[in-house]
Amino acid sequence: MSTQPLSAHAELPGRIGLAQTAQHSLALAGRGVTKFMKSPIQLVDVILTPIISLLMFVYLFGEAMSGGDTDRYLQLVTPGVMVMAVFQASVGIGASLCADASTGIFDRFRSMPIARSSPLIGAVLADIIRYVVCLGTLVVLALAMGYRVQTGPAASLAALALLVGFALSFSWISVYLGMLIKNPASVQGLMTILILPLTFASNVFVPRDDMAGWLQAWSDVNPVSLVADAVRGLLNGGPVADSLFGTFAWMAGVIVVFFPLAMRAYRKNAG
């Protein structure tokens, strides 16, 4: 009995369940983590960006925004910079996948008996290491600058987990653009156009009450403001229920919309 390899356009034998999809996705995530370990230079942006951002906003703009009380401003802006940093870190996955598409790697994945969604899910899961490095850098720097967590270890870990979950959810927008567009630089450019208005028209850098009335209304529903409020509540103390509900609603909505779009674009790319 002769055996022949699956062709690049062959269909998978039988139906692959959730357990196997998870197994395949984790295996490919391990492949992505190995790439980071072999080439740490890929992590330079998620180390330098948060350092530059926190130093710039505290020492260049902090005195003007806080009336000279940079310590108080540091407590306000650190959770916000965490949100901004992981949001920006989520851009890289789309550009990376866009570059991979030109190498023919998706044809190779398509010829393997694995779940169709696992290459994208695995790539997104591997990006967790970027978010952890980014947040770890920020935490160390903020503590050295005088930032102090006002809650306990459980709330602090919950804040970090929320930030990683937020980045993972919104990274599907970048994945979709990476599958849709042929140029990695264009993916980064479009994601920057999305991130900048969401970030700067939020309460990341200034309190909501200091904004114009129309901007306050937008900030109240802005996902960046919502997750920043939730992280501040978990790290600095304060109410978190409403902001957590809004954050989870945005995260779920982005996944529901952009995961299917990314998968459809991936199938066209690989087909």
N, C-alpha and C positions, 0 to 999 in steps of 0.2 A: 504493500500500500504506500503510495507516494504522498508526501506532504509538500505543500507549497505555501510560501509566506503570503500573508495577507497583502493585497495590493493597497496602494495609497488611497483608494476610494472604496475599500471593502467595508461592509457593514459588520458590526460587532456580532459575535455568536451569542444569541440569546439576550436576555434583558439583564442589565447590571443593576443591582439593588443599591440602597443607600449605604449599607455597610461596606460593600466593595468600592463604591465611589469614594467614601471617606478614606479607605485604605490606599487607593490609588492617589488621591489628592495629597495625603500625608507623605507618601513616598516621593512625589514630585516636589513637595515643599522641602523635604530633606535635600533634594538635588539643588534647590535654590539656595538653601542655607550653606551648603558646601561651596557654592560659587562665591558667596560673601566671605567665607572663611579663607578661601584661596586668594581672594582679591579684596582685602580690606579697604583699598582705595575707594571702593564703591560707597563706603560709609562716610567719606569725608564731608559730604554736603550736610548730612544729618548731625554731624558734630559741630561744624563751624556755624551753620545757620542759626541754631538756637543760642549759641554763645554771643554772636554778633547782635542778634535781635534783643536779647535781654540787656546786655551792656548798653546798647544804644538807647533803648527806651527808658531805662532807669537813669542813666547818667547824662544823656543829652536832653531828654524831654521831661524827665521826672520832676525836676525842680519847678519848671513852668506849670506842669499839670497838677502838682500837689501843693503848690505854694511854698516850696522849699523843704517839705517833709518827704525826703526820698525813701525813708524807711517805711512810711505808710503806703507810699506808692508801690514799693516793691511787693508788699503783701497783696495789693490789688492786681498788679500787672503780671506777676509770675504765673498764676493759673491761666491767664489769658494767653501769654506767650506759649505755654504748653500746648494749648489748643491750636494756635497758629502754626507752631512748629510741626506737629504731627499731621496737620492738614496739608502743609506744604510737602512733607515727606511722602504723602500718598500720591503725589504727581509722578514720582519716579517709575512706578509700576507700569503705567501706560506707555511711557517712552521706551522702557525696556522691552515690553512685549511687542511694541511696534518694530523695534530693531530685530527681535527674534523672528518676526514674520518674514523678513527678507532673507533669512538664512535657510529656510526650508525645514526648520525644526518641527513646525506644525504638521507637515506631511509625514514626518517620522512618527509623531504621536498618533496621527490618524491611522497609521498602519499597525499600531499596537492594540492588543485586546484590553483596552482600558476605557473607563467612562469618558464620554466626550467632554464633560465639564471639568474633569480632574486637572488638565494642564493649567486652566485659568485659576481654579480654586487653589491649586498647589502654589502657583506663583504669588497669589494674594497672601496666603498663609506664610510663605517664606518671608514676605515683607515685614512680618511682625518683628523680626530682628532689627530692622531699620527703626521702627517706632520705639523699641526698647532702648536702643543705643541713644536715640534722640532725647527721650525722656530722662534717661540716666544722666546724660550730660547736663541737661537743664537742672535737674534736682541737685547735683553736686555743686554746680555754679551758684544756684540760688541760695543754697545753704551757706556757701562761703561768703556770699554778699550780705547775709544777714536775714534771709527769709526764714521764718519759723512756722512749722505746721502747728495749727491750734487744736487739732483733733487727734484721734488715736491711730494706731497702725492699721486697723481694719478699714477705717474710712479712707486712709491714704492709699491703701492697695486698691480699694474700690474706685478711687479717682483715677489711678493709673490704668486700671482695667477699662474704665469708661472711655478714656482717651484712646486707648488702642482699639476698642470696639468702634469708636467714632471714625477713626482713620480707616479701618478695614471696610466699614460700610461705604464711606464716600470714595474709597479707592476704586469702586466699581464704575464710577463715572470716568475715571482715568483709564481703566481697562477698556471700557467701551470705545473711548476715543482712540486708544492705541490699536484696537482691532479695526477701526473704521478708517483711520488716516494712515497714509503710507510714510509720513515723515515724522520721526521722533521729535524734532524741534517744534513742529506744529502742534503736537500733543501738549508739550510743555507750555507753549504760548497760550493755547486755548484754556488750559487748566489755570494758568496764572490770571487770565481774564476773569475766570470764575472766582478764584480764591480772593483776589484783592478786594473787590467790592464787599464780599461777605465778611471779610476780616475787618476792614477799616470802617465799615458801616455797622459796627457791633460795639458791645461794651467791653471789648478786650482791653482797650487802652484808656478809656475814660468811663466813669460811672454813667449809667443810663440817665440819671436826673440832670446831668450836665449837657445832654444833647438837645437839639431842636425838637419841637413837638412831633413833626412828621418822621424824624429819624428815630425817636423813641418808639413810635408805632411799629416801624420796621424792625428795630432791635428786639422787640418783644416776641417776634416770630422768627427771627434770624437763627438758623441752627447753630452758628458759631457763638452767638450770645447765650443761647440756651445751655450749650454744653459748658461754656465758660462759667455761667452761674452755678451749674451743678458741681463743677470741679471746685469752685470757690467755697461752696457750702460744705463739700466733703473735706477740704483742706483747712479752710479758715474758720469753719463753723457757720451755721445759718441754715435756713430752710432749703431743701433740695427737691421736694416732691414734685412741684409744678415743673421745674426746669428739667428734671429727669424724665417726666412723662413726655414733654415736648421733644427732648433729645431722642428718646427711643422711637417716637413717632416719625421723626425725620429719618433716623437710621433705617427703620423698617421700610419707609416709603422709597428711599433711594435704592435699597436692595431689590424691592419688588419691581421697580421700574427698570433699573439699569442692569441687573443680572441677566434677565432674558434678552435684553438688547445686546449685551456683550456676547452672550452665547450665540445669538443669531449672526452677529458680525464675525465671530470666530469660525463658525461653520462655513461661511462664505469665503473667509480667508484661507481655510484649510482645504476647501473643496475645489 
